[in-house]
Amino acid sequence: MLRDLPSPYVVSFLMDIYRRPIMLKLLEPVLRRFMAGAARIIVWSEEFRDKSPGLAGFRDRVTVIPPGFDLEHYRLTPEMKAEAARVRSSVPGEGPLVLFVGRLVAFKGVTHLLAAIRNLSVRLAVVGDGLLRGQLEQEAREAGLMDRVLFAGAAPRHTLPAWYHAADMLVLPSVSASESFSLVMAEASACGVPLISTDLPTGVLFVNRAGQTGLVVPPGSPEALRDAIRTLVDNPGLRSQFGARGRERAFQCFDAKTMAQRTLELYRNEARKTAVRPRPAFSTA
């Protein structure tokens, strides 16, 4: 148990605990005391800051600093273009390529995505692994989709840009606020890929701006997902428009150097304040 944590300290708060209510009940008193002692709290989006239950009572000390990554890694070089063509050709069938990237767990909503593509002339690449992989593969077989669906398994992060560049759209069909942000969507946007995501009270809405970088639909609705996918399939110009805006936004919001500079400045500011007003020590007693 933490005692006498040096002060001041800064907390990075990335998500709430939703799926383990018993754990939350046990940890909540300690977590809230820990948060109460923080000089500043870093979150990744305004949406999460405003709607997170875990931040109730602490929003006045929250600073929004979106995550950053090496954007150069996502540029379409000749080598990347060749690898994208290779992975695209590995997906069976014909037609536009829909991409999902993530863990195969319940809150990701992949079962709704499988249902959504049944009556669409598209292919689907599912990149990721998890407890539900076997169940989802069985659903795809029973629906007669395996001639145009590839379960590619987990992919090393450095190989993901090729998948993004291979895709005509990326779909994140998550059904709960356990999806707190989605770095996958930010990375796909950096590659100029249009997005489809669900309307969740989290940073997902920060990454995918409805009508600007993609489409946003109600969670848990295969019909809404189907309509959104069909809209992008039938409108190549709209796909290009969303992709271009998404790429521009990614380079504005998710640059690693910008994130590092803003974070360092925050720590420096708090360190300067320490010289004039000491903070009480943290204790769980």
C-alpha positions in Angstrom: 0.0 0.0 0.0 1.3 3.4 -0.9 2.2 5.7 2.0 3.8 9.1 2.1 3.8 9.6 -1.6 6.2 12.5 -2.5 4.3 15.6 -3.4 3.3 17.1 -5.7 2.4 14.2 -8.0 0.6 14.1 -11.3 -1.8 11.3 -12.2 -2.5 10.1 -15.7 -6.1 8.8 -15.7 -7.0 6.9 -18.8 -10.1 5.0 -18.1 -12.8 4.1 -15.5 -13.4 0.6 -14.1 -16.6 -0.7 -15.6 -16.3 -4.5 -16.0 -15.3 -5.4 -12.4 -17.8 -3.8 -10.0 -16.5 -5.8 -7.0 -13.0 -4.6 -7.7 -14.2 -1.0 -8.1 -16.0 -1.2 -4.8 -12.9 -2.3 -3.0 -10.5 0.1 -4.7 -12.7 3.2 -4.9 -11.9 4.7 -1.5 -8.1 4.3 -2.1 -8.4 5.6 -5.7 -10.4 8.7 -4.7 -7.9 9.5 -1.9 -5.1 9.1 -4.3 -6.8 11.4 -6.9 -7.6 13.9 -4.2 -3.9 14.3 -3.4 -2.9 14.8 -7.0 -1.6 18.3 -8.1 -2.9 17.7 -11.7 -4.7 14.9 -13.5 -3.9 14.2 -17.2 -6.6 12.8 -19.4 -6.6 12.2 -23.2 -9.8 14.1 -24.2 -12.3 16.7 -23.2 -15.1 14.2 -23.6 -13.6 11.8 -21.0 -12.9 14.7 -18.7 -16.5 15.9 -18.8 -18.2 12.5 -18.5 -15.9 10.2 -16.5 -17.5 9.1 -13.2 -14.0 8.7 -11.7 -13.2 12.3 -12.3 -16.3 13.6 -10.4 -15.1 16.2 -7.9 -11.6 16.5 -9.5 -12.4 18.2 -12.9 -11.0 21.5 -11.7 -7.5 20.0 -11.7 -7.7 18.1 -15.0 -5.5 18.9 -18.0 -6.2 17.4 -21.4 -3.1 16.2 -23.3 -3.9 13.8 -26.1 -1.6 10.9 -26.6 1.1 11.1 -29.3 3.1 8.8 -31.5 5.6 8.8 -34.2 3.5 10.0 -37.1 6.3 9.4 -39.6 5.9 5.7 -39.1 2.4 5.9 -40.7 3.4 7.7 -44.0 2.7 5.8 -47.2 6.2 5.0 -48.5 6.8 2.7 -51.5 7.7 -0.1 -49.1 4.5 0.5 -47.1 2.4 0.5 -50.2 3.8 -2.8 -51.3 3.1 -4.4 -47.9 -0.4 -2.9 -47.8 -1.1 -4.5 -51.2 0.2 -7.8 -49.8 -2.0 -7.9 -46.7 -5.0 -6.6 -48.7 -4.6 -9.6 -51.1 -4.6 -12.0 -48.1 -8.2 -11.2 -47.3 -10.5 -13.6 -49.3 -13.3 -12.4 -51.6 -13.8 -9.2 -53.5 -15.0 -5.7 -52.8 -14.0 -2.9 -50.4 -12.0 -3.9 -47.4 -13.4 -3.1 -43.9 -10.9 -3.3 -41.1 -11.2 -4.0 -37.4 -8.2 -3.9 -35.1 -8.3 -4.7 -31.4 -8.8 -7.3 -28.8 -11.6 -9.9 -29.4 -13.5 -9.3 -26.2 -17.2 -8.6 -25.6 -17.2 -4.8 -25.3 -15.5 -4.4 -28.7 -18.8 -5.4 -30.4 -17.3 -7.4 -33.2 -20.3 -9.7 -33.2 -22.4 -6.7 -34.4 -19.9 -6.0 -37.1 -20.2 -9.5 -38.4 -23.9 -9.2 -38.5 -23.6 -5.8 -40.2 -21.7 -7.1 -43.2 -24.0 -10.1 -44.0 -25.9 -8.3 -46.7 -23.1 -6.1 -47.9 -20.6 -6.8 -50.8 -17.5 -6.1 -48.6 -14.6 -8.0 -47.2 -13.6 -7.9 -43.5 -10.2 -8.2 -41.9 -10.2 -8.8 -38.1 -6.8 -8.1 -36.8 -6.4 -9.1 -33.2 -6.9 -11.9 -30.8 -8.7 -12.6 -27.6 -11.1 -14.9 -25.6 -13.9 -14.5 -28.1 -12.0 -15.4 -31.3 -13.3 -19.0 -31.5 -16.9 -17.8 -30.9 -16.6 -15.1 -33.5 -15.1 -17.4 -36.1 -18.0 -19.8 -35.4 -20.5 -16.9 -35.9 -18.8 -16.1 -39.2 -19.0 -19.7 -40.4 -22.6 -20.1 -39.5 -23.4 -16.8 -41.3 -21.6 -18.0 -44.4 -19.0 -15.2 -44.2 -15.7 -17.1 -44.1 -15.2 -16.7 -47.9 -14.8 -12.9 -47.3 -13.6 -12.6 -43.7 -10.1 -13.1 -42.5 -9.3 -13.5 -38.8 -5.6 -12.5 -39.0 -4.8 -12.9 -35.4 -2.7 -10.5 -33.3 -0.3 -8.3 -35.3 2.9 -6.6 -34.0 2.2 -2.9 -33.7 4.9 -2.0 -36.3 3.0 -4.0 -38.9 -0.4 -2.2 -38.3 0.3 0.7 -40.7 0.2 -1.7 -43.6 -3.2 -2.9 -42.6 -4.5 0.7 -42.2 -3.3 1.6 -45.6 -4.8 -1.5 -47.1 -8.3 -0.7 -45.8 -11.1 1.3 -47.3 -12.4 2.1 -43.8 -11.8 1.2 -40.2 -14.8 0.2 -38.0 -14.7 0.3 -34.2 -18.1 -1.2 -33.1 -17.6 -1.0 -29.3 -20.6 -1.2 -27.1 -19.6 0.2 -23.7 -17.6 3.0 -22.1 -14.8 0.5 -21.5 -13.6 1.8 -24.9 -12.1 5.0 -23.4 -10.2 6.4 -26.3 -9.0 4.1 -29.2 -5.4 4.6 -30.3 -6.2 2.4 -33.2 -8.5 5.0 -34.7 -5.9 7.7 -34.1 -3.4 5.6 -36.0 -5.8 4.8 -38.8 -6.5 8.5 -39.2 -2.8 9.2 -39.5 -2.9 6.9 -42.5 -5.9 8.7 -44.0 -8.4 6.0 -43.3 -12.1 7.0 -42.8 -13.6 5.9 -39.6 -16.9 4.4 -38.3 -17.4 4.3 -34.5 -20.1 4.3 -31.9 -21.6 7.0 -29.8 -19.9 6.5 -26.4 -19.4 9.0 -23.6 -15.6 8.7 -23.9 -12.7 9.9 -25.9 -13.8 7.9 -28.9 -15.8 10.9 -29.9 -12.7 13.0 -29.7 -10.8 10.8 -32.1 -13.6 10.4 -34.6 -15.4 13.7 -35.2 -18.8 12.8 -36.6 -19.2 14.2 -40.2 -15.6 15.3 -40.3 -13.3 12.2 -40.0 -16.0 9.6 -40.3 -19.4 8.4 -39.2 -20.8 7.8 -35.7 -23.6 5.4 -35.0 -25.5 4.1 -31.9 -23.7 1.3 -30.1 -25.1 -2.3 -30.3 -26.9 -1.7 -33.6 -25.8 -3.9 -36.6 -28.4 -2.1 -38.7 -26.8 1.3 -38.0 -23.3 -0.1 -38.7 -24.6 -1.6 -42.0 -26.0 1.7 -43.1 -22.8 3.5 -42.2 -20.6 1.0 -44.1 -22.9 1.1 -47.1 -22.7 4.9 -47.1 -18.9 4.8 -47.3 -18.9 2.0 -49.8 -21.3 4.0 -52.1 -19.4 7.3 -51.7 -15.7 7.1 -52.5 -15.5 10.8 -52.5 -16.8 10.9 -49.0 -14.3 8.3 -47.9 -11.5 10.4 -49.4 -12.8 13.5 -47.7 -13.1 11.9 -44.3 -9.6 10.3 -44.7 -7.9 13.6 -45.6 -9.5 15.4 -42.7 -8.6 12.6 -40.4 -5.0 12.6 -41.4 -4.8 16.4 -41.0 -6.4 16.1 -37.5 -4.0 13.3 -36.5 -1.0 15.4 -37.4 -2.5 18.3 -35.4 -3.5 16.3 -32.3 -1.4 13.2 -31.9 2.2 14.2 -32.5 4.6 12.7 -30.0 6.8 15.8 -29.7 3.8 18.0 -28.9 2.6 15.5 -26.2 6.0 15.3 -24.7 6.4 19.1 -24.6 3.0 19.7 -23.0 3.6 17.0 -20.4 7.0 18.3 -19.5 5.7 21.8 -19.2 2.9 20.6 -16.9 5.5 18.9 -14.6 7.7 21.9 -14.6 4.8 24.2 -13.6 3.9 21.9 -10.7 7.5 21.7 -9.6 7.8 25.5 -9.5 4.6 25.7 -7.4 6.2 23.3 -4.8 8.7 26.0 -3.8 6.0 28.3 -2.6 3.3 26.0 -1.3 4.1 22.5 0.0 1.4 19.8 -0.5 0.3 17.4 2.2 1.7 13.9 2.1 -0.4 11.1 0.7 -1.5 8.4 3.2 -4.0 5.5 3.0 -4.4 5.4 6.8 
